[in-house]
Amino acid sequence: KAGVTQTPRYLIKTRGQQVTLSCSPISGHRSVSWYQQTPGQGLQFLFEYFSETQRNKGNFPGRFSGRQFSNSRSEMNVSTLELGDSALYLCASSKDASYGNTIYFGEGSWLTVV
Amino acid sequence: AQTVTQSQPEMSVQEAETVTLSCTYDTSESDYYLFWYKQPPSRQMILVIRQEAYKQQNATENRFSVNFQKAAKSFSLKISDSQLGDAAMYFCAYRSDFQGGSEKLVFGKGTKLTVNP
């Protein structure tokens, strides 16, 4: 059974551009969440989706947005990129976000903003 | 808001020895989950072990066990018979029963574990 798949794995963008990252959860999983990992701030929760609805959102500016499709795949978008957005973006999925379900992570998308 | 603190940025252990990684957390909730995740150089977060707060018995998974002290809000990870493959960043994480179910994890800053042959 395939794990959580994130694309692209690596990308370089210029300041001011926008970027879209994609996440395909494990088959049968309906809940997806996103995290940003940086050396300075560590792992920070961005947002989570369940059945195409955003359930929870972290403390990030409005430039960060996401969505989930009917097949549970999710995308996150960052507009007007800043140097500080350079990070590893991790996607995670679980069966239905029920308390106690195991959360599985993808290998992440490395974003470098120059 | 919940916080998770890992006070050891780096730890090292000799192969086959035992090492304990520390984690403390702050919460006003009574029921929650605590996790230890391992992040090897590939950067994929791998679940090592988890503990539900209402269960008094400490969780164990093969060579990995925890010492959960709810009153002290402490959740340490013990790795026995350390292997070279255990070398990684280890993150302690907290998950609450927010809105009846949430994937939101609050992570500590991590502990880098080195295993010496």
Interface residues (C-beta under 8 A of the other chain):
Chain A: S31 V32 S33 Y35 Q37 G42 L43 Q44 F45 E48 R55 N56 G58 L88 L90 A92 S94 D96 A97 S98 Y99 G100 N101 T102 I103 Y104 F105 G106 E107 G108
Chain B: Y33 Y37 S42 R43 Q44 M45 I46 L47 R50 E52 F91 R95 D97 F98 Q99 G100 G101 S102 E103 K104 L105 V106 F107 G108 K109 G110
